[in-house]
Amino acid sequence: MRRPRSLKVLEEFGRIRLSKSFFMRDMLYSEIANFHGIPNIPERADAAIEAGRQLCVELLEPLQEAFGRISIRSAYRSPEVNRFGSENNLNCARNEANYAAHIWDCRDSEGRLGATACIVVNAFVDYYERTGDWEAIAWWVHDHLPYNCMTFFPKLAAFNLNWREAPERRIESWIGGPGKRVLTKPGAPGHDSSHADAYAEWLREIA
């Protein structure tokens, strides 16, 4: 499937079901695109569909099944939208760093397919705002889901959740100090151990 080039085709593209709960239209909203009038439409639609389905089936659906509704803050970005965001300091990494991440329809430098959505786990927000403990949800995802990378942000404990072929399983955060820090990565102490103690309090709270 090529890039939709008419309203009718774009409407049909938006109706493509990626998983039980999510449609492609859910993934195309962008404040940058809307405010600045830049179309946020994949050039390689088939690749975007394939990557999006993996993201939704492998990561988003299990999260929503476990904890209830999740909110999508940002998902797919066209190269044009992402480039504009990067060049204008709108919290977008350069395009090459976002291939197989927010730019779903371009493979990364290693040829891997991937997709990212920035999400909020609604059931986690009250706990996070009371405790500041963003690591609880990070470790739960790490222990239960086949993610590639997570990057956490201070507001609402929103995080970029990335599915990618040949996942690395790395957690990063901009919370709690200047600069980005790494919570875990392959080879780090305890990386492959259970971290149930880290999220036990939160799970008791929402039980």
N, C-alpha and C positions, 0 to 999 in steps of 0.2 A: 504494500500500500504506500503510495507516494503522499507527499505533503498535501493536506486538504487546501484547495485553492478556490473554493466557493463556500458560501454560507451553508448550503444544503449538505455538502460533503463534511464540513466542519461539525454540523449538528449531528450527523451520523457517527462521526469519529468520537464525539463526546459521549455517545450512548454505548460505546464499547465497554463491556463489563470486564473489569480486571480481576475481580474476585466476588465473593458472596455479597460484600457490603460496599464495594468501591467501583466507581465508573471512571473512565478517562477524564470526564468533565471535572471531577473532583480535584484532579491533579493539575489543571491548567491555569488556575487562578493565580495572578501575580499583581501585587500593588504597583511594582515597577512598570510592568507592561500596561496596566490599565491607566495609570496616571500619565505616562509618557507616550501612550499610543503606539506601542511596539507589539506586533502580533506575537503571541506566545504559542507557536504551533510547530510541532516537530517536522523536520525535513525528511527524516527517515522514520516514517510512522510505524512500520513493522517492528523496528528495533525498539522504539519507545513502548509499544504494546507488550512485547516480550519481556523487557526489563521491568516494566510496571507491574505486570502480572506476578513476576517472581517476588518483587517487593511486597505486594499486597498479600499474596498467599502465604509466603514464608514468614513475614514479619508483622505486617499491620493487622491481619486477621487474628493471629494468635494473641497479640496484645489486646485487641478489642474484646476477644472472647474471654480473656482472663480478667480484665479490669473495667469493662464497659467502654463507653464512647471515647474515641480519641479525636482530637481536633488537628486538622492539617493546616499548618501555617504557610508552608511553601513546599512545592514538590517539583514538577517538571519546569525547567527553564530552557527556552530556545537559546542557541548560541548568541543571537542578537541581543536578547534580553539580558543574559548573563554578562556579556561583554559591556553593555551599557552600565550595568550595576557595578562591575569591577572598576571601570574607568572613572566612575563618578562616586566612588567610595560609599557604595550602598550595601555594604556587607556581603558582597559576592566575591568569591575567589576568581582568579583569572580562568579563562575557559579551559586551558589545558589541565588545570587542577580539578576542574569540575566535570570532565568527561567521565562517564560511568558513575556520576554522582548526581548533581542536579540536572546535568545535560544527559538525559537518558539515552538519546539516540546516537551518541558517539562513544565508541569503546575507548578505554584508557590506553596508556602507552604500552601496556603489556597485552593488549588485545582482549581484555576482559569486558564483558557486558555488565552494567550495573545501573542502579537507580537509588536516589535519595529522596526522602520526604522529611521536612522539618515538622515535628509533631509535638503536641502536648497531650500527656495522659491525664485526662480530666480528674480521675480519681486520686491522682498523686499531688495535685496542686496545693490543697489545704495542708497536707503533711509537710510538703517542701517549704511553704511559706511560714509555717510554724517552727520548723526545725532547721531549715537550711541544708538538710541532708539530701542532696541530689544523688548521692552514690547508691542509695537504696534501689531506685529504679534501674540505674546503670548495671548494677550487679545482677538484678533479676533477669534482665534481658541477656546479659552475658551468660548466665547459667542455663537459660532455657531456649534461646533462639539462635539461628544460624546467621547472625549479622556479620557484616564486614567491618564497619566502623561506626562509632557514635561520637558526636561532638555536642557538648552541653552548653547552654547559654543561661544567663542569670534570670531573665524574665520568664516566670511560670515553669522553670526547669524545662523549657522547650529544648528539644535536641534533634539534630540531624541523625536520622537512622538510615544507614546505607546497606543495601543488599548488593553483593557483587560475586561474580564467579571467582572461585578460589579465594574465599574470605580470609582476611588477616586477623580479625577479632582484636581491634584496638579501640580504646576509650580515651577521649580527650575532653577537656573542659576549659571554658573561659570563666568559670565561677570561682570566686574566692581568692582573688589576687590579680596582679597585672600579668598579662601574657597568658598563653595557652599551656596547660600542663597535661601530662599523660598519666592517667590512672592505671592503665595496664596495656600491655602489648605482648606479642609472642615472646616467650623467653623470660618474661618478668616473673619474680617470685609469686607463687600462688596463682598464676594465670589459669592453670588447668584444674584448680581445686574448686570445691563448692564454696560459695559465699553466702550461704543461707542466713547466717547470723546478721549480715549487713542489711537485709530487708525484712527480718522477722518482725520487728516492731511495727513497720508500716502495714504488713499483712494482717497482723492482729488488729490494728486500728480499723481496717476496712472490712474485716470479716463480719 
